[in-house]
Amino acid sequence: MVQITLIRIEDYGPWTITLGSDREHELQILQSKLYGDLQIQFSKKNALVFFNRFDEMFAVTNGMSIAEHVEILKLLSTAYELDISMSIGRGSTPYEAHLDANKARSYNTPDKQFMVYGVDADNANELVQIMHVDVDGSTSNVSSKLSPYELSSLIAKLYAKLTEEFMIKGALAFFLGGDNFMVVSNGVSKNEVNDILSSVTDGMDIKLKCGIGKARTAREAAKLATKALDAIRDMRKSGKIEQVFELSCI
């Protein structure tokens, strides 16, 4: 089972209008600061935060309690004049977990002061599987042939394909920047990853490689996924070609 927390700025649309027409720079500053502060606080709990929309984020929060979520909201309330909610869900796949988190808003009573929805669960012995995906030789092979904006367009198309293909398997893919993606992928096998990566890049003049990490918490799983990606690069130096490599501390 994986635990996903949906983080939302409540009534964001109506609130933005109160800032007047010359507001876009303020909103971009606010959103980036909020993401940074959330990442700092959740990472201290060995969780990871990913952008969904700028007014909504996903956190992979295995091992975190309701009380720890409330603790973070208390800290944020002193820095932001915004209503922020957190709803917690669990499932055998990340997609199921995010649906459960969304439902939690309707049947769980939030904290009296802070909007944290969900129930505590004993998930100490469960795992998180995270994949780190990047483009093979993007700096030398791809970017040298394309303008910066053309490269961005290519990455956006790649991201769209990755989200669609992984969602079919119940996994959630997120863009990290550059040519890097992370996929919360409980339930997806190494063979399925190989098939997905080949399908996604079919007809595109690029290839992907993927490190898979399995651990008790999101931070540890992401760390292992990145180590696995580095291992692929090291193996290629000695002539061994791997598209997908997996590390686990379970």
Secondary structure as a PSIPRED ss2 file (coil, helix, strand):
# PSIPRED VFORMAT (PSIPRED V4.0)

   1 M C   1.000  0.000  0.000
   2 V E   0.000  0.000  1.000
   3 Q E   0.000  0.000  1.000
   4 I E   0.000  0.000  1.000
   5 T E   0.000  0.000  1.000
   6 L E   0.000  0.000  1.000
   7 I E   0.000  0.000  1.000
   8 R E   0.000  0.000  1.000
   9 I E   0.000  0.000  1.000
  10 E C   1.000  0.000  0.000
  11 D C   1.000  0.000  0.000
  12 Y H   0.000  1.000  0.000
  13 G H   0.000  1.000  0.000
  14 P H   0.000  1.000  0.000
  15 W H   0.000  1.000  0.000
  16 T H   0.000  1.000  0.000
  17 I H   0.000  1.000  0.000
  18 T C   1.000  0.000  0.000
  19 L C   1.000  0.000  0.000
  20 G C   1.000  0.000  0.000
  21 S C   1.000  0.000  0.000
  22 D C   1.000  0.000  0.000
  23 R C   1.000  0.000  0.000
  24 E H   0.000  1.000  0.000
  25 H H   0.000  1.000  0.000
  26 E H   0.000  1.000  0.000
  27 L H   0.000  1.000  0.000
  28 Q H   0.000  1.000  0.000
  29 I H   0.000  1.000  0.000
  30 L H   0.000  1.000  0.000
  31 Q H   0.000  1.000  0.000
  32 S H   0.000  1.000  0.000
  33 K H   0.000  1.000  0.000
  34 L H   0.000  1.000  0.000
  35 Y H   0.000  1.000  0.000
  36 G H   0.000  1.000  0.000
  37 D H   0.000  1.000  0.000
  38 L H   0.000  1.000  0.000
  39 Q H   0.000  1.000  0.000
  40 I H   0.000  1.000  0.000
  41 Q H   0.000  1.000  0.000
  42 F H   0.000  1.000  0.000
  43 S H   0.000  1.000  0.000
  44 K C   1.000  0.000  0.000
  45 K C   1.000  0.000  0.000
  46 N C   1.000  0.000  0.000
  47 A C   1.000  0.000  0.000
  48 L E   0.000  0.000  1.000
  49 V E   0.000  0.000  1.000
  50 F E   0.000  0.000  1.000
  51 F E   0.000  0.000  1.000
  52 N E   0.000  0.000  1.000
  53 R E   0.000  0.000  1.000
  54 F C   1.000  0.000  0.000
  55 D C   1.000  0.000  0.000
  56 E E   0.000  0.000  1.000
  57 M E   0.000  0.000  1.000
  58 F E   0.000  0.000  1.000
  59 A E   0.000  0.000  1.000
  60 V E   0.000  0.000  1.000
  61 T C   1.000  0.000  0.000
  62 N C   1.000  0.000  0.000
  63 G C   1.000  0.000  0.000
  64 M C   1.000  0.000  0.000
  65 S C   1.000  0.000  0.000
  66 I H   0.000  1.000  0.000
  67 A H   0.000  1.000  0.000
  68 E H   0.000  1.000  0.000
  69 H H   0.000  1.000  0.000
  70 V H   0.000  1.000  0.000
  71 E H   0.000  1.000  0.000
  72 I H   0.000  1.000  0.000
  73 L H   0.000  1.000  0.000
  74 K H   0.000  1.000  0.000
  75 L H   0.000  1.000  0.000
  76 L H   0.000  1.000  0.000
  77 S H   0.000  1.000  0.000
  78 T C   1.000  0.000  0.000
  79 A C   1.000  0.000  0.000
  80 Y C   1.000  0.000  0.000
  81 E C   1.000  0.000  0.000
  82 L C   1.000  0.000  0.000
  83 D C   1.000  0.000  0.000
  84 I E   0.000  0.000  1.000
  85 S E   0.000  0.000  1.000
  86 M E   0.000  0.000  1.000
  87 S E   0.000  0.000  1.000
  88 I E   0.000  0.000  1.000
  89 G E   0.000  0.000  1.000
  90 R E   0.000  0.000  1.000
  91 G E   0.000  0.000  1.000
  92 S C   1.000  0.000  0.000
  93 T C   1.000  0.000  0.000
  94 P H   0.000  1.000  0.000
  95 Y H   0.000  1.000  0.000
  96 E H   0.000  1.000  0.000
  97 A H   0.000  1.000  0.000
  98 H H   0.000  1.000  0.000
  99 L H   0.000  1.000  0.000
 100 D H   0.000  1.000  0.000
 101 A H   0.000  1.000  0.000
 102 N H   0.000  1.000  0.000
 103 K H   0.000  1.000  0.000
 104 A H   0.000  1.000  0.000
 105 R H   0.000  1.000  0.000
 106 S H   0.000  1.000  0.000
 107 Y H   0.000  1.000  0.000
 108 N C   1.000  0.000  0.000
 109 T C   1.000  0.000  0.000
 110 P C   1.000  0.000  0.000
 111 D C   1.000  0.000  0.000
 112 K C   1.000  0.000  0.000
 113 Q C   1.000  0.000  0.000
 114 F C   1.000  0.000  0.000
 115 M E   0.000  0.000  1.000
 116 V E   0.000  0.000  1.000
 117 Y E   0.000  0.000  1.000
 118 G C   1.000  0.000  0.000
 119 V C   1.000  0.000  0.000
 120 D C   1.000  0.000  0.000
 121 A C   1.000  0.000  0.000
 122 D C   1.000  0.000  0.000
 123 N C   1.000  0.000  0.000
 124 A C   1.000  0.000  0.000
 125 N C   1.000  0.000  0.000
 126 E C   1.000  0.000  0.000
 127 L C   1.000  0.000  0.000
 128 V E   0.000  0.000  1.000
 129 Q E   0.000  0.000  1.000
 130 I E   0.000  0.000  1.000
 131 M E   0.000  0.000  1.000
 132 H E   0.000  0.000  1.000
 133 V E   0.000  0.000  1.000
 134 D E   0.000  0.000  1.000
 135 V E   0.000  0.000  1.000
 136 D C   1.000  0.000  0.000
 137 G C   1.000  0.000  0.000
 138 S H   0.000  1.000  0.000
 139 T H   0.000  1.000  0.000
 140 S H   0.000  1.000  0.000
 141 N H   0.000  1.000  0.000
 142 V H   0.000  1.000  0.000
 143 S C   1.000  0.000  0.000
 144 S C   1.000  0.000  0.000
 145 K C   1.000  0.000  0.000
 146 L C   1.000  0.000  0.000
 147 S C   1.000  0.000  0.000
 148 P H   0.000  1.000  0.000
 149 Y H   0.000  1.000  0.000
 150 E H   0.000  1.000  0.000
 151 L H   0.000  1.000  0.000
 152 S H   0.000  1.000  0.000
 153 S H   0.000  1.000  0.000
 154 L H   0.000  1.000  0.000
 155 I H   0.000  1.000  0.000
 156 A H   0.000  1.000  0.000
 157 K H   0.000  1.000  0.000
 158 L H   0.000  1.000  0.000
 159 Y H   0.000  1.000  0.000
 160 A H   0.000  1.000  0.000
 161 K H   0.000  1.000  0.000
 162 L H   0.000  1.000  0.000
 163 T H   0.000  1.000  0.000
 164 E H   0.000  1.000  0.000
 165 E H   0.000  1.000  0.000
 166 F H   0.000  1.000  0.000
 167 M H   0.000  1.000  0.000
 168 I H   0.000  1.000  0.000
 169 K C   1.000  0.000  0.000
 170 G C   1.000  0.000  0.000
 171 A C   1.000  0.000  0.000
 172 L E   0.000  0.000  1.000
 173 A E   0.000  0.000  1.000
 174 F E   0.000  0.000  1.000
 175 F E   0.000  0.000  1.000
 176 L E   0.000  0.000  1.000
 177 G E   0.000  0.000  1.000
 178 G C   1.000  0.000  0.000
 179 D C   1.000  0.000  0.000
 180 N E   0.000  0.000  1.000
 181 F E   0.000  0.000  1.000
 182 M E   0.000  0.000  1.000
 183 V E   0.000  0.000  1.000
 184 V E   0.000  0.000  1.000
 185 S C   1.000  0.000  0.000
 186 N C   1.000  0.000  0.000
 187 G C   1.000  0.000  0.000
 188 V C   1.000  0.000  0.000
 189 S C   1.000  0.000  0.000
 190 K H   0.000  1.000  0.000
 191 N H   0.000  1.000  0.000
 192 E H   0.000  1.000  0.000
 193 V H   0.000  1.000  0.000
 194 N H   0.000  1.000  0.000
 195 D H   0.000  1.000  0.000
 196 I H   0.000  1.000  0.000
 197 L H   0.000  1.000  0.000
 198 S H   0.000  1.000  0.000
 199 S H   0.000  1.000  0.000
 200 V H   0.000  1.000  0.000
 201 T C   1.000  0.000  0.000
 202 D C   1.000  0.000  0.000
 203 G C   1.000  0.000  0.000
 204 M C   1.000  0.000  0.000
 205 D C   1.000  0.000  0.000
 206 I C   1.000  0.000  0.000
 207 K C   1.000  0.000  0.000
 208 L E   0.000  0.000  1.000
 209 K E   0.000  0.000  1.000
 210 C E   0.000  0.000  1.000
 211 G E   0.000  0.000  1.000
 212 I E   0.000  0.000  1.000
 213 G E   0.000  0.000  1.000
 214 K E   0.000  0.000  1.000
 215 A E   0.000  0.000  1.000
 216 R C   1.000  0.000  0.000
 217 T C   1.000  0.000  0.000
 218 A H   0.000  1.000  0.000
 219 R H   0.000  1.000  0.000
 220 E H   0.000  1.000  0.000
 221 A H   0.000  1.000  0.000
 222 A H   0.000  1.000  0.000
 223 K H   0.000  1.000  0.000
 224 L H   0.000  1.000  0.000
 225 A H   0.000  1.000  0.000
 226 T H   0.000  1.000  0.000
 227 K H   0.000  1.000  0.000
 228 A H   0.000  1.000  0.000
 229 L H   0.000  1.000  0.000
 230 D H   0.000  1.000  0.000
 231 A H   0.000  1.000  0.000
 232 I H   0.000  1.000  0.000
 233 R H   0.000  1.000  0.000
 234 D H   0.000  1.000  0.000
 235 M H   0.000  1.000  0.000
 236 R H   0.000  1.000  0.000
 237 K H   0.000  1.000  0.000
 238 S C   1.000  0.000  0.000
 239 G C   1.000  0.000  0.000
 240 K C   1.000  0.000  0.000
 241 I C   1.000  0.000  0.000
 242 E C   1.000  0.000  0.000
 243 Q C   1.000  0.000  0.000
 244 V E   0.000  0.000  1.000
 245 F E   0.000  0.000  1.000
 246 E E   0.000  0.000  1.000
 247 L E   0.000  0.000  1.000
 248 S E   0.000  0.000  1.000
 249 C C   1.000  0.000  0.000
 250 I C   1.000  0.000  0.000
